[in-house]
Every structure is written in structure tokens, then in C-alpha cells.
Amino acid sequence: MLSWLRPSAALLALAAALPSQGAEPQAGLVALHQACLDAGTDGVVLNVAAHPDDEASRTNAILRRKYGMRVVTAYTTFGDGGQNAVGKEIGPGLARLRVRETLRAAALSDVDVRWLGMNDFGFSKTLDETLAVWGADRLKDAMRKVVDEVDPDIVITNHDLVHGHGHHRATFWAITEVLKERAAKGAHVPPLYSRSSADEAQLTFDPGELDAARGETYARMAHRAWTQHVTQGPWGPHNPLQPGKEHWKVVYPEGVKSEEAADWRHWVRDRLTKEVGAETAQQFGALIGEPASERLVQQADKLLNALTIMSPYDADNIQRRRERYAALQRILLAAADVSIESWLEHEEVARGGEGKVFVVVHGFDKLKDVKVACRGVAAEQVKPTVRPQTTDVAAPPARVPGAPPPAPPKPPEPPKPVPGELVVAFAHQASGDTMLEDGPRPAWVTLDVSFTLDGVPIELHPRLWYTPVDPVEVEWDRDVVMVPRGQTVERIVSATVRSHRDAEFSEPVRLLTGNGVKAEAIPGRVSLSREHPEARLLVRAAIAADELPADATLRLEVAGQKAALRFAPVEVLVPPGLKVGLVRGPDDATERALADLGIAYTALDRDALATSKLEEFTTLLLDIRAYNHRPELAENRDRILQFCRSGGRVVAMYHKSSEWNERAGHPLLAPFPLTVGDVRATEEQAPVAMLQPEHRLWHHPHAITQHDFDGWVQERGLHFPTKWDSAWTPLLELKDSSDEKPSQGALLYTQYGRGDFVYCSLVLYRQLRQGHQGAARILVNLLAR
Ligand SMILES: [Zn+2]
């Protein structure tokens, strides 16, 4: 059957990129169900979001999985200005992680992703500030490009113009402006749905509903995808008792009636009926949702043919036809138990180097003329692994006297390649937008697969995402080493060398030092291979702070790749006897500062917290988000407070509200009530007022002045406490230019017994990473009693 089907070459060339690296297989009943839904509509939803994790994952899950809509999420930024709940990466390193998290989430949700490429400069409180940084026109241009390309039937966004992050407001502003432009030109204007309260909702989805094919709720599926944004945690577990509802209203065009907004499907410009005729479309619609049947397959086949023979087709319809065509093909594949599984050997591919795609064609024996290629290069059969032959040398068989000698063992048959197991290499090419080639924008490679199934020619083009990297990466484990003035210190600093080359290499380590630095690399040579692609390199450096030139660096070179480590001489006094017990958080900037400044400290793990003699420390430091990183701090609350009562100082750095605030099983670590909220000072220049200028914290051992707050980066602080017991003394007042009133929660102090407790929400860690002298001086004052 079906052998009469001959799609035109032009149409085949446009066959869709199948979702790849996806969570769901392409064969089986679920795949068949989804393919039927996809073939039943060519509706497209665009979900615009400011940051990775701002997507409307639950509504997206319903639109994609229940209604077969194609969903595209567009992110304005890569999220580099955010925090990191699980590691020390911030800035570009964090952006790279968040891109991968987003691709994983998108694969689970089976949605496409676009990036607008704006710079995430950290939390912003206003639309104006964000537009000033991004450029209103630049933002609008990027948004217009996405809207034109995706050509959505409806647009949804969690954002609006007046709430939350300035990046959220600007994202909302941009999509609205682009839709207004379209209206002015007389072009198609999709409605823009924005989040709404239950009272004002015009459209409500229920994510607690079970998906018919998968047997689990949309809420659970969405939660699984959303929690891929691991760096943006902590995420609680999915709670089936509270699936919640998704409320939406149309905010553009204005004045859309509730009945009209509630019936979201009427916005979808479906082409099927127009193209194949009402009767055929209806017959097909009646089959959707039926299990695999000859009728269904025949109908899909008939539609494929109908779409194929129509010519010419209008140009603005190409993408939709391509999607529909691919969905019809997927019906045939799923019904025949055929699936193309493909994956990359490595998630990273070296610029100038090669990546490798592996392919398994499941159901190979049902297919004819299977061709798999990548950028014009045909895939080869995977050479089977030859297992090493094991011979029993320990116990040779005993010779029976007079018996013929034993026949020599038969050489094993060489294993044969398995048909349908293929591999193909490809060279990295800058894909699409090269503007941010060195940025976190991921690259992709497309695989070209063609075959015939029951005489039906099928073409698939799975797209595989990867991160382009340098062939050899050399990276110091930090950017700056602080060196106290007046001292010559010895420090061991570390770097990582990573090879993405296939060939082994062994290269000397070159160090370039200037005045004031003597350095020696351990080891002096690195040897790397595919087996052992990464080496840790230690450098022992003797640094005379007062001899350092202004731009002192230690430069490291391996295999032509260079990395520079900066030295920052700082004027800092460390009082004798200061001894810190450190409870680590996810970030290590504060700990490195302790080491750089020569402050004696001991990192306390769970057991050490419970058993060590805390009285031997002058200060216990709970680093940023330590209570999230180490929830077992709850077990040690009494010990911590006892330490404080009997004369120790406890310093807690900032936490998110859910991490710090008291609840059952998660007691407050401070001696007096203190509730963390979400107040921030996001302007790095925000004026600072010291509220108790005579307070010892401002004077010992350093006299802190405004100068110590000059030249900060990104922000002053975040997650300030908003409620505190009168036992606490606020020491700092901060106000962003857009704030109506200042906030006083950034630095709180209280005495407790013979000791004292400091809660500090300043982002000292971001400043310490830059080698900021003022931040180092403030840190020492926080620690020193
Ligand atoms: Zn956001």
C-alpha cells in the first residue's frame, strides 16, 4: 500500500526538524497519540519569558500535550545575572548552565526555544532602567524577529508591565509593542494572554487533569520539566494535592470579550480544512485519539498525499505545512514501530574540531533505502566493540597420558556490525546568529535521515543541540586573588585544563609572571586524552603585595590557550586571634577571601558541626544560602545558639526566604525573630547610610566609610529581612532610585548572652570575587568581635 505516494522534493526538503534529545520515544502508543494530535492542528503558541524558568510550563504542557499545539518559548536573556543555588558559577558560566537546563526542560516539554540575547544585568526594579540598558529599539527588533519567524496564533506570558523584575516588564512591553506594530500595518495580530487573578480570568486551564495517553497530570509533567532549572532552586517536590489552576486574560488587543477569550482555539488559523477539504479533514479528525488502526494509517497517508500534490502553496504557509507533514509521517512511523534514536557523543563540541552523532534506526528491517547523513557526509556503521579474549591461564586442562593433544581453541568470530547502528562526524559551524558565538547561545547540528516505509518516502531531520567550546580550555578556578598589603605570602592557586580533542596531547605548562610574583606549576606538563580529558593544575606562588604593579596578573598558557589570574593588593587588617568556623553554602567566594586574607578558618561539615568544640572559634560564619545547602543545620541550632550565648559571634550571610524562614522542622537559626522577605537594593551605586555610625561593627578593626561601598558590581544586596524583633538593630539603610522609601534590613545586629549575631544581606560575595577592598574590609569587621 501507499506506494503511489511521491512527495515533491521541495516539500521534503522542508520536512520538519523532529524534536530530538526529547524525553519521549518516537514510537509506541504515546508517540502515536501525540502525532495524531499534532496532525490535527497546525496551531502555534509563543510563550515569551524574560529568564530561563519564567516560562508558563503548566499551560505549555496542556497546550502541547492535550491539544497538540506547537509551543515555542522565547527567552529575552540567558539568565546570567541570576543566583546559583547549586554551585559557584555566576555570570557567563551560569548562563551556560542555564541554557543547558532550559534545553533539558524544553526537551521534556517538547517545545522549541528561541533566545533574544539581551544581557541579564541582575535584578532591575523598573522598565525604564531595563530599556535604558538594553535599548528599546534593540529589544523590539529582537522580539519582532521571533514573532515574525514563529508566526503564532496566540501569545502567552507570565509577565505584565507593572509587576516584578524590570526584565519581566520590558519583555511584556516589547511583545506588546510588536503586536501594536502589526496592528498598525494591518498584519495578523495574535492575542496576548497574560497571567490573571482567578477573579479576572477569561480563560482557565486545570493542570490537575490527567493526560489521556500518559496517565499523569499536566501539573506533574510540567513540574518535572520546570525543575530542570536546578540552579534556580530550591524547588519543592510536586504536590498532587495542590495542582492549582492557570488563569489568563487577553491584554492585547484591548477590549476582547470574555466569551471570545475563553474560546482560545478560535484564534488558531488552521489550514488543514482549507488545504484538504472539509470532508477529509473531518474524517481525519474523527480518527484522532483512536488507537493504531489501518484506517488511521490510511487516512494519514491520504492526507500526506493531499498535502503533497497541492501546488503551488503559499509562502507564508511553509512552516505550518512542514509541521503538519512531519506529524503525519510520525503517525506512520509510530504505527509501524519505527523510531530514529540519535544522540551526541559529547554535549560540547570544539570549535575547529569534530562532534559525533550516533544513530540507532529501530525497526531497520521494515525500511528500505535507509540513508543517514550529516552535512552531506554519510553515516557509517558503528564498529562493534571487540571484547578482550579471556583465557584461563591459571588452570590449564590436565593432560591425560596417551590422549591426543587438545584441539587449539577456535578463534572467536569477529563481531558483525549491526544494521541500523550508525555514526557520523561533523565539524562545528557557527549556526544561525553568530553575534553571540562566544556567548552561551547553543549551536545545533541537523541529521538527515531518509528511507521508505511500505513504499512511502520519509525524511526526518532531528536537530541536536550542543555547546561550542575551545579545543583546549584553560581556566583559573577564580578571577582574582587578594593579597594583603605589606605582606609577602605564599598561595597555592588552581586551574583546570580540559581537552576536547580526540588526539592525546602532552604539553608544557607556561607561566608568565611580572614583578612581585614567583610561581611554579605542579605539574609542569599536562597529558590529556579522551580517557582522561581534564587535569587539575596547581601553581605555588610567592607574592609580595607591595611589589605588584597595578595590573598584576599571573598568566598561564597550555597548548596555546591562555588564562590570566589577577592579583588585587588590599589594605586589610586581620585582628590576631580571629578564628572562623565556616559552614559552606553553594558559593566559595567568601571562603577564598578568608584564605586570601590569611584568616584562620575551618570548614565544618555535618559531623564537625555536631562534635567539634565550637568554643575554639571566635566566629561561626554561615555562608550565603548555607541553610539551603545544609538543611542539617536545623539539628545544630541549639549548639549554634549556645556558642553565641557563651560569647561567640555568629554571622549569617543572605538566604532566600524559603531557605531561612522558620517552619515546622526548619527552626530559626537566629536567637530572635527575623523574617526574610524579598526586598533588594539592585543599583550597585545605591546610596548607603550607616545608621549607627558609632557601632563597633563600623569601626573594628576598620573604620568603614562610603569609600568601601564605591565600585560595587551588579547590586548592593538581596532578600533583605522585612520583619525583625526589636532586639535587632538595623545598621544600614539603602534606597534604589525607584524606591519610595529606604529599607533597613540589609545588615542587622543583636547581642545575645555574652555573644552576638549578625545577619548580612549585602552581596559581599560578588564584590569579593572582584577583589574589592571595601568588601574585604567589611567582611573582616563582620567577623571580628
Ligand atoms: Zn525572571
Residues whose N, C-alpha, C, O or C-beta is under 5 A from the ligand:
A	BS01	ZN	A50 H51 D54
